[in-house]
Amino acid sequence: MDCDDNEQVKRAKAGDRQAFSELVLRHHAMVRGFLARFVANSDDVFDLAQEVFVTAYQKLARFDESRDFAAWLRGIARNLCMHYIRAAQRKQIRAPKTAETIILRWQEARLAAEDNAGDIRIPHLRECVEKLKASREPWYRMLQLRYFHNLSTQEIGAQVGRKEGAVRTSLLRIRQTLRTCVERAMQQEAASNAEAV
């Protein structure tokens, strides 16, 4: 652990709030940068960063001083980020296999640094999103604004110059297109695997 961090952590554990404030100032940008890799909405990044430091303060007495403080903060940030993404998944009121849910799982998989987070559709979805980017740039932009920037349909409409109803219709078509693309890719993969046997 950084010598300065070590000293500040000891003082903070002893009840020195100023020492903890100095740790927050030192690591706030790093925590926000880490969160911003997975959460595009800047307000949510700010809120999550605050939550990281509140959690760190609450658990500081249990922090092992032989560990790296910055790495410990990143671990807290990672856990809160996973919770954030899972909460977004739970908000989905549609059937559990909608394209919207698959996209949220893709975000979760990126965070977990896993190839597919247990869902074999994720690699196919990546390919389908790349195809969408190449062939339908306006749709790709709406997809990004909705799922990576967490904008409402009204906010997307303002950004792309379309009415909210038109944005909703486009998002529905985007999800249908991605679902069809993923299903087709999975069928082709299954057929290739069958031929190889």
N, C-alpha and C positions, 0 to 999 in steps of 0.2 A: 504494500500500500504506500502511496505517496506520503512522504514524511509530514507535509503540511496537513494532509487529510488525517493522518494518524493522530496528530496533536489535537486537531479540531474535534475528531470523533471522541477522544478521551474527555475533552472538556465538555462536549455536548452530553455525553453519558453522565457526567457529573452534575448536569442540570444547567449548563451554560447555554442559554438560548441564542445568544449572539454567535457562539461558535457554530451552532447548527445553521444559523442564517448565512454565515460565511460559506459553509458547505453547499448550501442551496445556490448561492451566487456563483460559486466555482463550477458547479455541475449542471446548472439549469439548461444552458445551451446544448450540452451533450445529450441530456435526457430528451429535450424537445426534438433535436435532430434525429435521435433514435426512433421516437414515436412517429415523426413525420414520414419515415420510410414506409409505414404501414397504414397510417391514418391521414387522409388527405385534407380533411376539414380542419382548418387552423384553429377554430374555436375548440374543437374536441381535443386537439393536440395540447392546447393550453390547459384545458381542464384536466386531462390525463396527467400532464406533467405536475400539476398541483397535487393531484392524488398520489403520485409517486412519492413526493416529498412528505406528504401527510403520513402515508404508510411507513416510510422510512423512519420518521420521527417516532411513530408509535412502536416500531419494532427495534429501535436503536439499542435498547438494553440487551437484546439478544444477538446483536451483530458481533461476529467473531472478528476481532481486530487483526487477526493474521490474514484475513481476506482483503482483497482489493475493494475499496469502498465504491469506486465507479462501476466496477463489474456487478457489485451487489445492487446498485441502483438500476443498472440495465436489466438485471433479473426481475426486479419489481416491475419495471416498465413493461417488460415482455409479458409478464403474467397479467397485468392490467389491460394490455393491448389485446391479449387473447380473450379476456373476459368481455371487452368492448365488442370485438368481432362476433363472439358467440351470442351476445345480447342482441346484436343486429340480426343474426340468423333467427333467433327466437321470435323476433317481431314479425317475421314473415308469416302471414296468415294463409298463404296458399299451400297447396300440396307440397310435401317435403322434397320433391325432386324437381322443382321448378328451376329454370335457368337462373333466376335471381339467387336462389339458395346455393346453386353450384358456384356462382360468381363469388358469393360470400365465403364459401369453403376454399376457393382459390386464394382469396386474400389471407385466410387463416393459414393455408398451406405455405404461403410465402413467409409469413411470420414464423411458423414453426420450422422453416428451412427444411421441409420435407418435400419429396418429389410429388406426392399425391395426397397426403394426409388421409390415407385410407379410402379414397374415392377414386376409382379408376377413370372416372370421367374427366378429372382435372387436366391431365396432359392433352386430351383431345380438345377440351375447352380452350386451352392456351392456343392451340393451332387454329381453332375456329375464330378466336378473337383476332389473331394476326391476319387471317383471310379477310375478316370484316374490315380491319384497318386498311388493308390494301385496296379493297373494292368499294367500300361504302364509308368514306371518311366522315361525312356528317353523322352517320349512325355511331361510328366509333367514338366521336366526340361526345355524343349524348351518353353513351355507355360509360365513358370515363367520368363525366360530370355527375352521373347518378351514383355509380358504385365506388368510385375512387375519391370523389370530392364530396359525396353524400349530399348533393344538392336536391332540393325538392323539384317537382315537375314545373312549378311556377318559376323557380329560379333558373332552371335549365332553359325554359322558354324565353326568359329575358336575355339570356346569354346567346342563344342561337337565333333569336328573332322569330320565334314561332309561338302560337297560342298554346296554353297549357293542355288543352284537349288533344291537340296535334302531337305534342310531346308524349303524352300518355299512350296514344296510339302507336307512335314510333317505337317507344320502349317495349310495348307488347310485341310488335313485329320483330324487334331485335331479339327478344328472348325466344320467340318461336323459331327464328332463323338459327340462333345458336343451338337450341335444343335439337332441331332437325340435323344440323351439321354434326353435333356430337354423336347423335344416334347413328348417323350414316358412317361416321368414322369408326364407331365401335363395331358396327356390323362388318365393315371391311376388315377390321383387325381380327374379328372372330373367324371370318372366312379365310384369311391368310393363315391363321393359326391352325385351322382345320386342315388346310392343304399341306401344311408343313408336317402334320402327324402321319 
